[in-house]
């Protein structure tokens, strides 16, 4: 599920480049989030009585973080190659992996860190500093996103938690970027935004929520090391962004780290159901 999610994310970002040219990075992020929020409300139709107060707070917080992650990363992709932006954004999950993993899990995180350095080549100084700042902001949001997604997934059954977080993300994005975009929308752009919303974020965020019921936060964070590799390949195929040899070496490191994390990252008490009592037990397990 995590692998399919990453593939959808990178394909969605590559396809979004054309949309960015027409309505800007913030506009493309806003359009996707608005459609995603509407789709989740229509499909899931959440009932307020099914949420505890704690689950509702976590869902709202996840929505705010999701909006920040989407807006900041789209701004980074507008200024940096897809592989570079994704590698910098991965510093967020990497931080989660380092803090939350135990034993060999931290070794995988260190290997992934070397791969990220090879991909970004910070010593060359050729990256757009504003783009780098946006990507680092997205990294912080992604770290919070992993922790909050796992909490919401443990406390709420199915994908009902996304029916709270995605509309909240849409509202936040509307406040930040909506006013400057509405006047430039056309029927074609609206239709393109609907397709992109399904590819990113509806399908990948749903898969990530389900995956985080089966993996520890640290293992999931390290597994996300595969995302810069996906980004590098899709950037090359779809956007003709040719990587340097050192970038290819970096891909090898992050893939190795991702495989190592996946082999040792199952959650002992994971379950597809989210029930309240089970959810509290799983949250306790995560914090332990």
C-alpha positions in Angstrom: 0.0 0.0 0.0 2.8 2.4 0.8 4.5 1.6 -2.5 1.4 2.3 -4.5 0.8 5.4 -2.6 4.2 6.8 -3.4 3.8 5.9 -7.1 0.4 7.8 -7.2 2.0 10.8 -5.4 4.8 11.2 -7.9 2.7 10.6 -10.9 0.2 13.2 -9.6 3.1 15.7 -9.0 4.5 15.1 -12.5 1.1 15.6 -14.1 0.5 18.7 -11.9 3.4 20.6 -13.6 1.2 21.6 -16.5 -1.5 22.8 -14.1 1.1 24.9 -12.2 2.0 26.7 -15.4 -1.7 27.8 -15.7 -2.8 28.6 -12.2 0.4 28.6 -10.2 1.7 26.1 -7.5 -0.7 27.4 -4.8 -3.6 27.3 -7.2 -2.9 23.7 -8.3 -2.6 22.6 -4.6 -5.8 24.4 -3.7 -7.8 22.9 -6.6 -6.7 19.3 -5.7 -7.5 19.8 -2.0 -10.9 21.3 -2.7 -11.9 18.4 -4.9 -10.4 15.8 -2.5 -12.4 17.3 0.4 -15.6 17.2 -1.5 -15.0 13.6 -2.7 -14.3 12.4 0.8 -17.5 14.0 2.2 -19.5 12.5 -0.7 -18.0 9.0 -0.5 -17.7 8.5 3.3 -20.5 10.7 4.6 -19.1 10.9 8.2 -21.4 11.0 11.2 -20.3 13.3 14.0 -21.5 10.8 16.6 -18.9 8.3 15.4 -16.0 10.5 16.4 -14.6 10.9 19.9 -13.5 14.4 20.9 -9.9 13.3 20.7 -10.3 11.7 17.3 -12.0 14.9 16.0 -9.2 17.1 17.3 -6.6 14.8 15.7 -8.5 14.8 12.4 -8.7 18.6 12.3 -4.9 18.9 13.1 -4.2 16.4 10.3 -6.2 18.5 7.9 -4.2 21.6 8.8 -0.9 19.7 8.4 -2.1 18.2 5.1 -2.8 21.6 3.7 0.6 22.9 4.7 2.3 19.8 3.2 0.5 20.1 -0.1 0.9 23.9 -0.5 4.5 24.0 0.5 5.6 21.0 -1.6 3.8 22.2 -4.7 5.7 25.5 -4.3 8.9 23.6 -4.0 8.2 21.5 -7.1 7.7 24.7 -9.1 11.3 25.7 -8.2 13.3 22.5 -7.9 13.6 19.2 -9.9 11.1 16.6 -8.7 13.7 14.3 -7.3 15.5 17.0 -5.4 12.3 18.4 -3.9 11.2 14.9 -2.8 14.6 14.1 -1.3 14.5 17.3 0.8 10.9 16.6 1.8 12.0 13.2 2.9 14.0 14.7 5.8 10.6 14.8 7.7 9.9 11.1 7.6 13.6 10.5 8.2 13.4 12.5 11.4 10.5 10.4 12.5 12.4 7.3 11.7 15.5 8.4 13.7 13.4 9.4 16.8 10.9 6.5 16.8 12.9 3.5 15.5 15.0 1.2 17.7 18.0 -0.9 17.1 18.8 -1.5 13.4 15.9 0.8 12.5 18.1 3.8 13.2 20.9 2.3 11.0 18.5 2.2 8.1 17.6 5.8 8.7 21.3 6.8 8.6 21.7 5.0 5.3 18.7 6.8 3.9 20.3 10.1 5.1 23.4 9.4 3.0 21.2 8.7 0.0 19.4 12.0 0.5 22.7 13.9 0.6 23.7 12.2 -2.7 20.5 13.2 -4.3 20.4 16.8 -3.2 24.2 17.6 -3.4 24.0 20.5 -1.0 27.7 21.3 -1.4 27.1 22.3 -5.1 24.9 25.2 -4.1 22.9 25.1 -7.3 19.5 24.6 -5.8 17.0 27.5 -5.5 17.1 28.6 -1.9 13.4 29.6 -1.8 12.5 26.2 -3.2 14.7 24.5 -0.6 13.0 26.4 2.1 9.6 25.4 0.8 10.7 21.7 0.6 12.0 21.8 4.2 8.7 23.3 5.4 7.0 20.5 3.6 9.3 18.1 5.4 8.2 19.3 8.8 4.6 19.0 7.8 5.2 15.5 6.5 6.7 14.4 9.8 3.6 15.7 11.6 1.4 14.1 8.9 2.8 10.6 9.6 2.3 10.8 13.4 -1.2 12.3 13.1 -2.3 9.9 10.3 -1.3 7.0 12.5 -3.3 8.4 15.4 -6.4 9.1 13.3 -6.2 5.7 11.7 -6.0 4.0 15.1 -8.9 5.8 16.6 -11.4 5.9 13.7 -12.6 2.8 11.7 -12.2 2.7 8.0 -11.3 5.9 6.3 -13.7 8.1 8.1 -10.8 10.1 9.6 -10.0 11.4 6.1 -13.6 12.7 5.7 -12.6 15.1 8.5 -9.0 15.9 7.6 -9.5 16.5 3.9 -12.4 19.0 4.1 -10.3 20.9 6.8 -7.3 20.9 4.5 -9.6 22.3 1.7 -10.8 25.1 4.0 -7.2 26.0 5.0 -6.1 26.0 1.4 -9.1 28.1 0.4 -8.2 30.8 2.9 -4.5 30.8 1.8 -4.7 30.4 -1.9 -8.4 30.3 -3.0 -9.1 34.1 -3.6 -6.2 34.5 -6.1 -7.2 31.4 -8.1 -11.0 31.4 -8.5 -11.1 34.0 -11.2 -8.7 32.0 -13.4 -10.6 28.7 -13.3 -12.2 27.2 -16.5 -14.3 24.1 -16.9 -11.2 22.3 -18.3 -9.1 23.2 -15.3 -11.9 22.1 -12.9 -12.1 18.7 -14.6 -8.3 18.4 -14.6 -8.3 19.2 -10.9 -10.9 16.4 -10.2 -8.7 13.8 -11.9 -5.6 15.0 -10.1 -7.4 15.0 -6.7 -8.2 11.3 -7.2 -4.6 10.5 -8.1 -3.3 12.8 -5.4 -4.3 13.0 -2.5 -7.5 10.8 -2.3 -5.9 7.4 -3.3 -2.4 7.8 -1.7 -3.6 9.4 1.6 -6.2 6.5 2.0 -3.5 3.9 1.4 -1.1 5.6 3.8 -3.7 5.7 6.5 -4.3 1.9 6.1 -0.5 1.2 5.9 0.1 3.1 9.1 -2.2 0.6 10.9 0.3 -2.1 10.0 3.7 -0.3 10.4 5.3 1.6 13.2 5.7 5.3 12.6 9.5 4.9 12.5 9.4 2.1 10.0 6.9 4.0 7.8 9.1 7.0 7.9 12.1 5.1 6.7 10.1 3.2 4.1 9.2 6.6 2.6 12.9 6.8 1.7 11.7 5.1 -1.5 9.8 8.2 -2.6 12.9 10.2 -3.8 13.7 7.2 -5.9 10.2 7.2 -7.4 10.5 10.9 -8.0 13.9 10.6 -9.7 12.6 8.0 -12.1 9.3 9.7 -12.9 11.0 13.1 -13.2 13.3 11.5 -15.8 10.6 9.6 -17.7 7.8 12.2 -17.6 9.6 15.5 -17.2 13.0 14.8 -18.9 14.9 15.7 -15.7 18.1 13.7 -16.1 19.8 12.7 -12.8 23.6 12.9 -12.2 25.6 9.7 -11.4 25.7 10.7 -7.7 21.9 10.9 -7.7 21.6 7.4 -9.0 24.0 6.3 -6.2 21.7 8.1 -3.8 18.7 6.2 -5.1 20.5 2.9 -4.4 21.0 4.0 -0.7 17.4 5.0 -0.2 16.0 1.9 -1.8 18.2 -0.3 0.4 17.1 1.6 3.5 13.4 1.4 2.4 13.6 -2.4 2.0 15.4 -2.8 5.3 12.7 -0.8 7.1 9.8 -2.7 5.4 11.3 -6.1 6.5 11.4 -5.1 10.2 8.6 -2.6 10.6 5.3 -4.6 11.2 3.1 -3.5 14.1 2.4 -6.4 16.5 -1.2 -5.4 17.4 -2.3 -4.0 14.0 -5.8 -4.4 12.8 -7.9 -3.2 10.0 -10.7 -2.1 12.4 -10.2 1.1 14.3 -12.6 0.7 17.2 -12.2 3.1 20.2 -10.9 0.6 22.7 -8.5 -1.0 20.2 -7.4 2.4 19.0 -6.4 3.5 22.5 -4.4 0.3 22.9 -2.6 0.9 19.7 -1.8 4.5 20.5 -0.3 3.4 23.8 1.8 0.9 21.9 3.0 3.6 19.5 4.1 5.9 22.4 5.8 3.0 24.2 
